[in-house]
Amino acid sequence: MFLGDVLHHPIQLVRPDLPFFADEDRVGACATRERLLAEAADKGAILYPAHFPDQPAGRARRTGRAFDYEFLVPRER
């Protein structure tokens, strides 16, 4: 699932309810973000957030109301 402007920063996985400064419809953007992350987590979909760092593809996993993110390519530390 290519997420385009749905996610701008990894913090939005922990707080998908936080609006981003560029969200024209803040309430709608947060609702869309939460819905798409929940759907992706439930289906085990591979996500491609355009605004994450190099090799951003991964999977979202539910952790209560938030989500963890598992990159497909392990991140170097």
C-alpha positions in Angstrom: 0.0 0.0 0.0 1.6 3.3 -1.1 0.7 5.8 1.5 1.8 9.0 -0.2 0.9 11.9 2.2 -1.1 9.8 4.7 2.1 9.5 6.9 4.7 12.2 7.0 6.7 11.1 10.1 7.1 7.8 12.1 5.6 9.5 15.2 2.2 9.3 13.4 2.4 5.5 13.9 2.4 6.1 17.6 -0.1 9.0 17.4 -2.1 8.7 14.2 -4.5 11.1 15.7 -2.0 14.0 15.5 -2.7 16.3 12.6 0.2 17.4 10.4 0.6 21.0 9.5 -0.2 20.3 5.9 -3.4 18.5 6.6 -6.1 20.7 5.0 -8.9 18.7 6.8 -7.2 17.8 10.1 -10.1 15.7 11.4 -10.5 13.8 8.1 -6.8 13.3 7.7 -6.4 11.8 11.2 -9.4 9.5 10.6 -8.1 8.4 7.3 -4.6 7.7 8.8 -6.1 5.6 11.6 -8.4 3.7 9.2 -5.7 2.9 6.7 -3.2 1.8 9.3 -5.8 -0.4 11.0 -6.7 -2.0 7.7 -3.0 -2.5 6.7 -2.2 -4.1 10.1 -5.3 -6.4 10.0 -4.3 -7.6 6.5 -0.6 -7.7 7.0 -0.1 -5.4 4.1 3.3 -4.1 3.1 3.3 -0.3 3.4 5.4 2.2 1.5 5.3 5.6 3.3 6.8 8.1 0.9 8.2 10.4 3.5 10.1 7.8 5.7 13.9 7.4 5.4 15.7 5.1 2.9 14.1 1.8 2.2 10.8 2.7 4.1 8.8 -0.4 3.2 7.4 -2.3 6.2 4.4 -3.6 8.1 2.3 -1.9 10.7 1.3 -4.0 13.8 -1.3 -2.9 16.3 -0.3 -2.0 19.8 -3.6 -0.8 21.3 -4.6 2.4 19.5 -1.1 2.9 18.2 1.0 0.9 15.8 4.6 -0.5 15.7 6.4 -0.5 12.4 8.6 -3.3 11.2 10.9 -2.3 8.3 11.3 -5.0 5.7 15.0 -4.2 5.4 16.5 -4.1 8.9 17.7 -0.6 9.9 21.4 -0.1 10.5 22.2 1.4 13.9 
